[in-house]
Structure formats: structure tokens, C-alpha cells
Amino acid sequence: MSKYRKCALCDFKVTLHRHHIVPLSEGGANCEENAILLCPNHHALATADDKETIQKIRRIKTGKKIGTKKILAMQKVNQIMIEGTSKN
């Protein structure tokens, strides 16, 4: 999460929502890699699957335009790495 506590899309700072990029109901992880801070307006757009807002969020989190399957794959790799280090 941003240490500056502002909306990732418009810099709004008063009220923020934690948005899951891949929803938990679709297999998304409840982790920092799958979350982004958004103002109420951008959170509503993202929740309503506004394509432009979703693509902006994915670019911010990954540095490039990627799809849901790629994000899920990245989360799975991260989880495997975390589980592997916790066993040591």
C-alpha cells in the first residue's frame, strides 16, 4: 500500500477504500499485491468494472497492461514463495 495514503488515481486523501484488483470471490488474494487504495469515486468505478479505471489500476500495480489470469498467476507464485520461506 502507498505510504502516502492517497487515491492511486487522483491523489484524493480524505476517505480511502482498499480495492481488491482481482475480487476475493474470483480467487484474488487478500494481499498487498492485489490491493490498491482508491477514493470512493474511483472505487465505485472499479467495482462497477469500468474498463478504463481497471486498466489504469493494473498499469499502476504492474507497470503494464495485463489481464486477470496473469495477476492470479503472479499471486500464486508469490504465495508459493511465501509458503516455501515459512517452512525453512
Contact map, one row per residue, 1 for C-alpha under 8 A:
1110100000000000000000000000000100111000000000000000000000000000000000000000000000000000
1111110000000000000000000000000000001000000000000000000000000000000000000000000000000000
1111100000000000000000000000000000000000000000000000000000000000000000000000000000000000
0111110000000000000000000000000000000000000000000000000000000000000000000000000000000000
1111111000001001000000000000000000001000000000000000000000000000000000000000000000000000
0101111101111101000000000000000000001110000000000000000000000000000000000000000000000000
0000111111111001000000000000000000001110000000000000000000000000000000000000000000000000
0000011111100000000000000000000000011100000000000000000010010000000000000000000000000000
0000001111100000000000000000000000000100010000000000000110000000000000000000000000000000
0000011111110000000000000000000000000010000000000000000000000000000000000000000000000000
0000011111111000000000000000000000000000000000000000000000000000000000000000000000000000
0000011001111111000000000000000000000010000000000000000000000000000000000000000000000000
0000111000111111000000000000000000000010000000000000000000000000000000000000000000000000
0000010000011111000000000000000000000000000000000000000000000000000000000000000000000000
0000000000011111100000000000000000000011000000000000000000000000000000000000000000000000
0000111000011111110000000000000000001111000000000000000000000000000000000000000000000000
0000000000000011111000000000000000001111001000000000000000000000000000000000000000000000
0000000000000001111100000000000000111100000000000000000000000000000000000000000000000000
0000000000000000111110000000000000111100001001000000000000000000000000000000000000000000
0000000000000000011111110001010001110000000000000000000000000000000000000000000000000000
0000000000000000001111100001000001110000000000000000010011000000000000000000000000000000
0000000000000000000111110111100001000000000000000000000000000000000100110000000000000000
0000000000000000000111111111100000000000000000000000000000000000000000000000000000000000
0000000000000000000101111111110000000000000000000000000000000000000000000000000000000000
0000000000000000000000111111000000000000000000000000000000000000000000000000000000000000
0000000000000000000001111111000000000000000000000000000000000000000000000000000000000000
0000000000000000000001111111100000000000000000000000000000000000000000010000000000000000
0000000000000000000111111111110001000000000000000000000000000000000000010010000000000000
0000000000000000000001110011111001000000000000000000000000000000000000000010000000000000
0000000000000000000100010001111101100000000000000000000000000000000000000000000000000000
0000000000000000000000000000111111100000000000000000000000000000000000000000000000000000
1000000000000000000000000000011111110000000000000000000000000000000000000000000000000000
0000000000000000000000000000001111100000000000000000000000001000000000000010000000000000
0000000000000000000111000001111111110000000000000000000000000000000000100010000000000000
1000000000000000011110000000011111111000000000000000000000000000000000000000000000000000
1000000100000000011110000000000101111100000000000000000010001000000000000000000000000000
1100111100000001111000000000000000111110000000000000000000000000000000000000000000000000
0000011110000001111000000000000000011111111000000000000000000000000000000000000000000000
0000011001011011100000000000000000001111111000000000000000000000000000000000000000000000
0000000000000011100000000000000000000111111100000000000000000000000000000000000000000000
0000000000000000000000000000000000000111111110000000000000000000000000000000000000000000
0000000010000000000000000000000000000111111111000000100000000000000000000000000000000000
0000000000000000101000000000000000000111111111100000000000000000000000000000000000000000
0000000000000000000000000000000000000001111111110000000000000000000000000000000000000000
0000000000000000000000000000000000000000111111111100100000000000000000000000000000000000
0000000000000000001000000000000000000000011111111110110000000000000000000000000000000000
0000000000000000000000000000000000000000001111111100000000000000000000000000000000000000
0000000000000000000000000000000000000000000111111100000000000000000000000000000000000000
0000000000000000000000000000000000000000000011111110110000000000000000000000000000000000
0000000000000000000000000000000000000000000011111111110000000000000000000000000000000000
0000000000000000000000000000000000000000000001001111111000000000000000000000000000000000
0000000000000000000000000000000000000000000000000111111100000000000000000000000000000000
0000000000000000000000000000000000000000010011001111111110000000000000000000000000000000
0000000000000000000010000000000000000000000001001111111111000000000000000000000000000000
0000000000000000000000000000000000000000000000000011111111100000110000000000000000000000
0000000010000000000000000000000000000000000000000001111111110000000000000000000000000000
0000000110000000000010000000000000010000000000000000111111111000000000000000000000000000
0000000000000000000010000000000000000000000000000000011111111111110000000000000000000000
0000000000000000000000000000000000000000000000000000001111111111110000000000000000000000
0000000100000000000000000000000000000000000000000000000111111111000000000000000000000000
0000000000000000000000000000000010010000000000000000000011111110000000000000000000000000
0000000000000000000000000000000000000000000000000000000001111111110000000000000000000000
0000000000000000000000000000000000000000000000000000000001111111100000000000000000000000
0000000000000000000000000000000000000000000000000000000001110111110000000000000000000000
0000000000000000000000000000000000000000000000000000001001100111111000000000000000000000
0000000000000000000000000000000000000000000000000000001001100101111101100000000000000000
0000000000000000000000000000000000000000000000000000000000000000111111100000000000000000
0000000000000000000001000000000000000000000000000000000000000000011111110000000000000000
0000000000000000000000000000000000000000000000000000000000000000001111111000000000000000
0000000000000000000000000000000000000000000000000000000000000000011111111100000000000000
0000000000000000000001000000000001000000000000000000000000000000011111111110000000000000
0000000000000000000001000011000000000000000000000000000000000000000111111111000000000000
0000000000000000000000000000000000000000000000000000000000000000000011111111100000000000
0000000000000000000000000000000000000000000000000000000000000000000001111111110000000000
0000000000000000000000000001100011000000000000000000000000000000000000111111111000000000
0000000000000000000000000000000000000000000000000000000000000000000000011111111100000000
0000000000000000000000000000000000000000000000000000000000000000000000001111111110000000
0000000000000000000000000000000000000000000000000000000000000000000000000111111111000000
0000000000000000000000000000000000000000000000000000000000000000000000000011111111100000
0000000000000000000000000000000000000000000000000000000000000000000000000001111111110000
0000000000000000000000000000000000000000000000000000000000000000000000000000111111111000
0000000000000000000000000000000000000000000000000000000000000000000000000000011111111100
0000000000000000000000000000000000000000000000000000000000000000000000000000001111111110
0000000000000000000000000000000000000000000000000000000000000000000000000000000111111111
0000000000000000000000000000000000000000000000000000000000000000000000000000000011111111
0000000000000000000000000000000000000000000000000000000000000000000000000000000001111111
0000000000000000000000000000000000000000000000000000000000000000000000000000000000111111
0000000000000000000000000000000000000000000000000000000000000000000000000000000000011111
